[in-house]
Amino acid sequence: MRYELYYWPGIQGRGEFVRLALEEAGAGYVDVAREPGRTGGGVAALMDLLDSDSLDHPPFAPPFLKAGRRIIGQTANILLFLGARHRLAPASEAGRLWTHQLQLTVADLVDETHDTHHPIASSLYYEDQKREARDRAGHFLKSRAPKYLGYFERVLAQNPSGERYLVGARLSYADLSLFQTVAGLGYAYPGAMRSAGRRYRKVTALHDRVAERPPIAAYLASPRRIAFNEMGIFRHYPELDR
Ligand SMILES: N[C@@H](CCC(=O)N[C@@H](CS)C(=O)NCC(=O)O)C(=O)O
């Protein structure tokens, strides 16, 4: 079965967390909105599903994943589904819940990162909320980002199976998501993150290990990986990187 991923073209965004899981699993998928030439492709196909009145389980926002007849929305929920199908999470209930908990914490960090450049409203331009963004980014870099990264550092240190992975002794989708978040923070805030390698050694080592995994390294080097840019969640505005 070929999965269909529905996400905005041109940005990594939250769709990237799903792409990384699909790539690591070697799963076949179509990135629907990025294939406008394909029948049933392009942003129109995404909008058709978002606006549809005939779905039993309509998604609120991208990303959403079509798996056969099923349509699954919410990034953490999609990963919960893929994790079980592709051994990207433990099989036990306790292990699945723990992985999901970590993913939800990553999602909180991603939301807070987004709000550094859009503290007032997503519907406004960054240029219309620059002053508030400066304040928000200042607080984020001083206290919130260190709190999250320190938490993940502690999770790695306290993993009874060792510090290579967040959950047990195998890679999970939570590791892939932490990789993406650390990469994004490094892009957006290179100045503030300069000392992160020293302060969060285990998190940084995890990031580097994930980047070197053959399926992930191949993906990162491929045209499927969209470059970070100032339309996505992780944006580099030098004036915010203090
Ligand atoms: N909690 C959702 C958030 C989804 C979300 O915010 N999607 C963005 C793109 S990354 C979007 O298009 N939102 C439209 C909206 O909220 O109206 C998730 O993690 O998937």
The ligand as an SDF file (V2000), in Angstrom:
LIG
                    3D

 20 19  0  0  0  0  0  0  0  0999 V2000
   -1.8500   19.9970   16.2060 N   0  0  0  0  0  0  0  0  0  0  0  0
   -1.8070   19.8720   14.7690 C   0  0  0  0  0  0  0  0  0  0  0  0
   -1.5270   21.2320   14.1900 C   0  0  0  0  0  0  0  0  0  0  0  0
   -1.7550   21.2710   12.7090 C   0  0  0  0  0  0  0  0  0  0  0  0
   -1.4270   22.6240   12.1360 C   0  0  0  0  0  0  0  0  0  0  0  0
   -1.3150   23.6330   12.8360 O   0  0  0  0  0  0  0  0  0  0  0  0
   -1.2440   22.6390   10.8300 N   0  0  0  0  0  0  0  0  0  0  0  0
   -0.8930   23.8770   10.1560 C   0  0  0  0  0  0  0  0  0  0  0  0
    0.2380   23.6670    9.1960 C   0  0  0  0  0  0  0  0  0  0  0  0
    1.6820   23.1160   10.1000 S   0  0  0  0  0  0  0  0  0  0  0  0
   -2.0840   24.3920    9.4150 C   0  0  0  0  0  0  0  0  0  0  0  0
   -2.1670   24.3370    8.2020 O   0  0  0  0  0  0  0  0  0  0  0  0
   -3.0110   24.9360   10.1830 N   0  0  0  0  0  0  0  0  0  0  0  0
   -4.2060   25.5440    9.6480 C   0  0  0  0  0  0  0  0  0  0  0  0
   -5.0550   26.0630   10.7670 C   0  0  0  0  0  0  0  0  0  0  0  0
   -4.7220   25.8350   11.9410 O   0  0  0  0  0  0  0  0  0  0  0  0
   -6.0450   26.7030   10.4670 O   0  0  0  0  0  0  0  0  0  0  0  0
   -0.7280   18.8600   14.3850 C   0  0  0  0  0  0  0  0  0  0  0  0
    0.2180   18.6660   15.1510 O   0  0  0  0  0  0  0  0  0  0  0  0
   -0.8300   18.2500   13.3210 O   0  0  0  0  0  0  0  0  0  0  0  0
  1  2  1  0
  2  3  1  0
  2 18  1  0
  3  4  1  0
  4  5  1  0
  5  6  2  0
  5  7  1  0
  7  8  1  0
  8  9  1  0
  8 11  1  0
  9 10  1  0
 11 12  2  0
 11 13  1  0
 13 14  1  0
 14 15  1  0
 15 16  2  0
 15 17  1  0
 18 19  2  0
 18 20  1  0
M  END
$$$$
